[in-house]
Amino acid sequence: MNLRRDVFQAIADPTRRTILTLVATQAMTAGAIAANFDTARPTVSKHLQILTECELLQQQQNGREMYYHLNAAKMKEIADFIEPFRQMWDDRFNKLESIMKAYQANQ
């Protein structure tokens, strides 16, 4: 049975979020990504595997090198899921700010 990893568990890890940031603007090899961390390369490879299994990263072979690049469509799915929650909290903070300003005006 092939279990798919949860994308939100994947992005919960700070190292994986950093990897996503690194490859957001350009494709990178595993070695180039690993050079940004003070951990063993197999550790970074495990993070790359998780991100690839979640489809947040895609692999592309270029000669002997494997390049990792961001899957923008999958990132948009995450953003689309989060957006209603962001709007809800923006609305709540705006209401709170209005209440606080009204309270301060009455003091």
Phi and psi in degrees as a GROMACS rama.xvg file:
@    title "Ramachandran Plot"
@    xaxis  label "Phi"
@    yaxis  label "Psi"
@TYPE xy
-99.0299  107.216  ASN-2
-89.4246  132.575  LEU-3
-90.2125  135.25  ARG-4
-70.7279  151.694  ARG-5
-81.136  126.936  ASP-6
-63.7529  -33.2923  VAL-7
-74.5672  -32.1307  PHE-8
-66.814  -36.7311  GLN-9
-63.6746  -45.1872  ALA-10
-82.126  -4.90914  ILE-11
-71.5907  -23.0229  ALA-12
-82.3409  126.818  ASP-13
-62.3232  -33.7806  PRO-14
-65.295  -42.1647  THR-15
-68.1086  -35.6191  ARG-16
-64.4926  -38.1825  ARG-17
-64.97  -41.4489  THR-18
-60.479  -44.0232  ILE-19
-60.7155  -39.2389  LEU-20
-65.3566  -41.3768  THR-21
-61.5858  -42.5431  LEU-22
-91.3357  2.73624  VAL-23
-63.1033  -32.6136  ALA-24
-104.409  -20.6506  THR-25
-156.793  147.972  GLN-26
-68.4374  145.019  ALA-27
-137.985  152.861  MET-28
-80.8035  164.362  THR-29
-60.0324  -39.4561  ALA-30
-63.7251  -42.1621  GLY-31
-65.8303  -37.2914  ALA-32
-67.8032  -46.7977  ILE-33
-61.4585  -29.6501  ALA-34
-62.7794  -16.4071  ALA-35
-88.7287  0.898818  ASN-36
-127.559  153.56  PHE-37
-96.6337  31.5748  ASP-38
-116.234  167.482  THR-39
-67.0967  148.207  ALA-40
-58.8888  -38.2711  ARG-41
-59.9125  -31.2778  PRO-42
-65.5603  -45.3444  THR-43
-64.6592  -38.8395  VAL-44
-60.2691  -38.3378  SER-45
-63.9903  -41.9938  LYS-46
-62.335  -41.5232  HIS-47
-63.5106  -38.9782  LEU-48
-62.2518  -45.1364  GLN-49
-62.3544  -46.435  ILE-50
-64.5405  -34.0885  LEU-51
-71.229  -42.5595  THR-52
-61.8045  -32.6877  GLU-53
-82.6977  -2.08638  CYS-54
67.1037  19.5818  GLU-55
-79.6597  -28.1255  LEU-56
-117.623  149.104  LEU-57
-121.097  148.476  GLN-58
-102.968  143.99  GLN-59
-140.017  122.683  GLN-60
-78.9299  131.471  GLN-61
-134.6  96.6997  ASN-62
67.9395  -126.59  GLY-63
-88.0073  -10.8553  ARG-64
-94.769  144.276  GLU-65
-105.173  122.167  MET-66
-104.254  142.02  TYR-67
-108.84  134.42  TYR-68
-138.59  157.08  HIS-69
-68.9742  137.239  LEU-70
-92.345  93.9781  ASN-71
-60.8772  -34.0979  ALA-72
-64.0245  -41.3625  ALA-73
-68.9901  -38.0805  LYS-74
-64.2923  -36.2407  MET-75
-65.8628  -37.2846  LYS-76
-58.6204  -42.6917  GLU-77
-64.7736  -47.0689  ILE-78
-60.9528  -40.9777  ALA-79
-64.1591  -35.9589  ASP-80
-68.1237  -39.6465  PHE-81
-78.1195  -28.1458  ILE-82
-52.7748  -47.0921  GLU-83
-59.9856  -33.9627  PRO-84
-69.7845  -39.579  PHE-85
-62.5763  -44.4643  ARG-86
-62.1723  -41.1003  GLN-87
-61.0879  -46.4686  MET-88
-70.2255  -34.5689  TRP-89
-60.2065  -44.3839  ASP-90
-61.3816  -44.177  ASP-91
-65.0919  -41.67  ARG-92
-67.9938  -36.1935  PHE-93
-65.1047  -40.6552  ASN-94
-64.5648  -42.8061  LYS-95
-61.5385  -42.4962  LEU-96
-62.2341  -40.6215  GLU-97
-63.0642  -42.6963  SER-98
-63.1988  -43.3322  ILE-99
-66.4447  -39.3784  MET-100
-66.4021  -40.2881  LYS-101
-63.9981  -40.3686  ALA-102
-64.4258  -43.3528  TYR-103
-66.6689  -35.1989  GLN-104
-67.4954  -28.8891  ALA-105
-87.4753  -4.61409  ASN-106
